[in-house]
Structures are given as C-alpha cells and as structure tokens.
Amino acid sequence: MASNGKAKQESYKKIETILVSQPKPERSPYYDLEKKYGLTIDWRQFIQVESVSAKEFRKTRIRPDEYSAIIFTSKNSVDHFFRMCEDLRVSMSQDTRYFCLTETIANYLQKFIVYRKRKVFYGKRTIQDLAPSLNKFKATEKFLLPCSNLGAREVSSFLDENEFNWQDAMMYRTVSSDLSDLSDVTYDVLVFFSPLGIQSLYENFPDFKQNETRLAIFGKETSKAVEEKGLNINITPTKDAPSMTMALEKYLKISNKDD
C-alpha cells in the first residue's frame, strides 16, 4: 500500500531482521517465525506509560471518593486509579460500582478489590457493549473516567451524548520512549501497532528514511499515521491472515522461499 494511493511494486527482498515495537514477551508466535525462517527478531518498546504525580493531580481538585461509579478502559487505567487513591490516601466506598470495557479488565480488578463485595459490570469490547448497564445507573451515579493524556474519545463522546454526570481524570501519560541507545533502525522489517509508535520513531529518528525497510502495520489509525508520513505499508493483517504474525508469515513465504 502506497501513501499516494498508487500500488507500489513489491520486491519481496529476503527478510533477515525484524524489529517489533513492543516489549519482549515470554511466549510469542514470533519465536516460531524466528526459528522457522532463520530470522533475528529484536524487541523494543517505542512508547511507555508515565504516572501523573499526586501533587500534580491535586491541582485538578478531583477526589476519586466523591464518585460512585468508575469506568475503566484498560488495565493501565485500573493500575493508575488505585495507585492514585493510595497516593492521595483515599479509600473507595464498598458500594462503588465499576464499569469495565472488557471481561479481562474486570478480572484484573481482583488485584485491587474484593470482587464479590463490589458491583462490577463489563462489556465485550466497546462502550456500546456497556451501554445497558451504564444507562441503568445513569440517574443515580456520578461517574469518573480515569484516563491518559490521550483521553478516551469514544467513551467521552458516549457519556456526553447521553448526558451522564461524569468527569474524566488524567492519571497517567503515554509518551515516546527514549531510543537513543539504538544506533539506528535499519532492519528489514519494522512492526508497529499504534500511531504513537510512528510518532516515537520520528521523535527518536527525525531523519528516518524507509529505503528498503518493509513496514508491518496493525490497525487503521496506525496505517493513517504511516501514510501521513509518506511511507509505504508492505505488510498488514487481512481476513485470511488476521494477526500480525500470520500476515508476516504470508509475506515470508514469498520473500524467504527457497531458491
């Protein structure tokens, strides 16, 4: 996919090195690709989360314990909400209701609360999944949305449009990592999952040129960020290869086929 809307002829030059813009996991299908195709796969987190200090947060004059319902959009929001409560020496009421975008986030709450004593609701993926539960308590609860500097646009729009009594609270920031210890990013493939990863790439390497580097990109917003930089997308998940590793293998079957 080319940024100018014209298809670029793919050369399928052999791939030997890949940099994945995420922290290295204990287990991953990438390791199978590494072994199968004789690759060198490096891992490096391009973005990181930083805490907002209690001192800075106090300036917002928001007290978490003045809210009867909390909306969580990620594990990070859970972590930083309870960290902030501890830093502020605030105890949440046993009657607090918690609304989580997914069951995974709801289960993660068990690290911080006695689950059976709380009232926890969760959806499948989006705020629309949670709408029936949220609407049930719209008239009685005061909602707090812990978030990062990036906010939570879909959730905020839903709460505004439906006239909830709510407040967002920035408790953490998502920022570019310092990659100054990397001499360059000259890999055969760079893998990105977020527009922030692309932003971090240019903050750390302002003179970055794609040249023969292939870009493996996940998600519409990430693709948009790539195209705005005038770069070409070479590898992206599709219906028949929905995960990044499946998309990579589909490409590798051509690029690294035996002569």
C-alpha positions in Angstrom: 0.0 0.0 0.0 1.5 3.3 -1.0 0.7 6.7 0.6 0.0 8.3 -2.7 -2.8 5.9 -3.4 -0.8 4.0 -6.1 0.2 0.4 -5.6 3.9 0.1 -5.2 5.6 -2.9 -6.9 6.7 -5.2 -4.0 10.2 -6.6 -4.5 9.9 -9.2 -1.7 13.6 -9.0 -0.9 14.7 -11.6 1.6 14.0 -10.8 5.2 16.6 -11.5 7.9 16.0 -8.9 10.6 12.8 -7.7 12.3 12.2 -5.1 15.0 8.9 -5.3 16.9 7.9 -2.1 18.6 6.7 -3.8 21.8 8.4 -5.2 25.0 9.7 -8.8 24.6 7.1 -11.4 25.8 7.9 -14.7 27.5 6.0 -16.6 24.8 5.0 -15.5 21.3 4.3 -16.9 17.9 7.1 -14.6 16.7 9.5 -17.0 18.2 8.2 -19.7 15.9 8.7 -17.5 12.9 12.2 -16.7 14.0 13.1 -20.4 14.2 11.3 -21.4 11.0 12.7 -18.7 8.8 16.1 -18.2 10.4 15.3 -14.6 11.4 16.7 -12.3 14.0 13.8 -10.6 15.8 14.5 -7.7 18.2 12.0 -6.2 20.6 11.9 -2.6 21.7 9.0 -0.6 23.3 8.6 2.6 21.4 6.0 4.1 23.8 5.7 4.0 27.6 3.3 5.0 30.3 4.3 7.5 33.0 2.5 8.3 36.2 0.9 11.6 37.0 2.1 12.5 40.5 -0.3 13.0 43.3 0.9 16.6 43.7 0.1 17.3 40.0 -3.3 15.5 40.2 -4.4 17.5 43.3 -4.4 20.6 41.2 -7.4 19.2 39.3 -9.4 19.2 42.6 -10.8 15.8 41.7 -11.4 13.5 44.6 -12.0 9.8 43.5 -14.0 9.0 46.6 -16.6 11.7 45.6 -17.6 9.5 42.6 -19.9 6.5 43.0 -19.0 4.8 39.7 -15.7 4.3 37.9 -15.3 3.5 34.2 -12.1 1.5 33.3 -10.9 1.3 29.6 -7.7 -0.6 30.2 -5.5 -2.3 32.8 -3.4 0.8 32.8 -6.4 2.8 33.9 -7.0 0.3 36.7 -3.4 0.4 37.9 -3.1 4.2 38.0 -6.5 4.7 39.5 -5.7 2.6 42.6 -2.2 4.0 42.7 -3.6 7.5 42.8 -6.1 6.5 45.5 -3.2 5.2 47.6 -1.1 8.3 47.0 -4.0 10.5 47.9 -4.8 8.3 50.9 -8.3 7.9 49.6 -10.5 4.8 50.3 -13.3 4.0 47.9 -16.7 3.0 49.3 -17.7 -0.6 49.4 -20.7 0.5 47.3 -18.7 1.8 44.4 -19.7 0.4 41.0 -17.1 -0.4 38.5 -17.7 -0.5 34.7 -15.1 -2.2 32.6 -14.9 -2.3 28.8 -13.9 -6.0 28.8 -14.1 -9.0 31.0 -10.3 -9.1 31.1 -10.2 -5.7 32.7 -12.9 -6.7 35.1 -11.0 -9.8 36.1 -7.8 -7.7 36.6 -9.8 -5.6 39.2 -9.4 -8.6 41.6 -5.8 -7.4 42.2 -7.2 -4.4 43.9 -10.7 -5.1 45.3 -12.6 -8.0 47.0 -14.5 -8.9 43.9 -17.6 -10.4 45.4 -18.3 -7.4 47.6 -18.2 -5.0 44.7 -20.6 -4.3 41.9 -18.7 -4.9 38.7 -20.0 -4.7 35.1 -18.2 -5.4 31.8 -18.8 -5.4 28.1 -17.2 -7.3 25.2 -15.1 -4.6 23.7 -16.7 -1.2 23.2 -18.6 1.4 25.3 -21.7 0.4 23.4 -21.5 -3.1 24.9 -21.6 -1.4 28.4 -24.5 0.9 27.5 -27.3 -1.1 29.0 -25.5 -1.4 32.4 -24.5 2.3 32.4 -27.9 3.5 31.4 -29.4 1.6 34.3 -27.5 3.8 36.8 -27.4 7.0 34.8 -29.8 8.8 37.0 -28.3 7.8 40.3 -24.5 7.6 39.9 -21.7 10.1 39.5 -19.1 8.7 37.0 -15.3 9.1 36.9 -13.2 8.1 33.9 -9.5 7.6 34.7 -7.5 8.1 31.5 -4.2 9.1 30.0 -3.2 12.3 28.3 -4.7 10.8 25.1 -8.2 10.6 26.7 -10.8 8.1 25.7 -12.7 9.7 22.8 -15.3 7.0 22.2 -16.2 6.7 25.9 -16.2 10.5 26.4 -18.5 11.0 23.4 -20.9 8.4 24.6 -21.1 9.9 28.1 -21.6 13.5 26.7 -24.2 12.5 24.1 -26.2 10.6 26.7 -25.9 13.4 29.3 -24.2 11.4 32.0 -23.0 13.1 35.2 -19.3 12.4 34.6 -15.7 13.6 34.8 -12.5 12.5 33.2 -9.3 12.3 35.3 -5.9 12.2 33.7 -3.8 9.9 36.0 -1.1 8.7 33.5 0.6 9.7 30.3 1.5 7.8 27.2 4.8 9.1 25.9 7.6 8.2 23.4 10.4 6.0 24.8 14.0 7.2 24.7 15.6 5.1 22.0 18.9 7.0 21.9 20.8 3.8 22.7 19.8 2.4 19.3 22.3 3.4 16.7 19.7 3.2 14.0 16.5 1.4 13.0 17.9 -0.2 9.8 16.0 -3.5 9.9 14.4 -5.4 7.1 11.0 -5.1 8.8 9.7 -2.7 11.4 6.5 -3.7 13.1 4.1 -1.1 14.5 0.7 -1.3 16.4 0.0 2.3 17.3 0.1 5.8 15.8 2.2 6.7 18.9 4.8 4.2 17.7 5.2 6.1 14.5 5.4 9.4 16.4 8.1 7.9 18.6 10.0 6.7 15.5 10.3 10.2 14.2 10.9 11.8 17.6 13.9 9.5 18.1 15.0 9.3 14.4 13.8 12.6 12.8 15.8 11.8 9.6 14.3 8.3 9.2 14.1 7.2 5.6 12.3 4.0 4.7 14.5 3.0 1.8 14.3 -0.9 1.6 12.8 -1.3 5.0 9.4 -3.0 5.0 6.7 -1.7 7.4 4.3 -4.2 9.0 1.4 -2.2 10.3 -1.6 -3.1 12.5 -4.8 -1.1 12.6 -6.4 1.7 10.6 -5.2 4.6 12.8 -1.6 3.3 12.6 -1.9 2.9 8.8 -3.2 6.5 8.6 -0.2 7.8 10.7 2.2 5.9 8.3 0.6 7.3 5.2 0.7 10.8 6.6 4.5 10.4 6.8 4.6 9.4 3.1 5.7 5.9 4.0 4.7 2.7 2.3 2.9 -0.1 4.1 4.2 -3.5 3.0 2.6 -5.9 5.4 -0.8 -5.7 7.2 -3.3 -8.2 8.5 -6.1 -9.3 6.3 -9.2 -11.5 6.5 -7.2 -14.6 5.6 -4.3 -13.6 7.8 -5.9 -11.6 10.7 -2.9 -11.5 13.1 0.4 -9.7 12.6 2.4 -12.9 12.8 0.1 -14.6 10.2 0.5 -11.5 7.9 4.3 -11.7 8.4 4.4 -15.4 7.6 2.3 -14.9 4.5 4.9 -12.4 3.3 7.9 -14.5 4.4 6.6 -17.5 2.4 7.3 -15.3 -0.7 10.3 -13.3 0.4 12.2 -16.2 2.0 11.2 -19.0 -0.2 14.0 -21.4 -1.2 15.8 -20.6 -4.4 
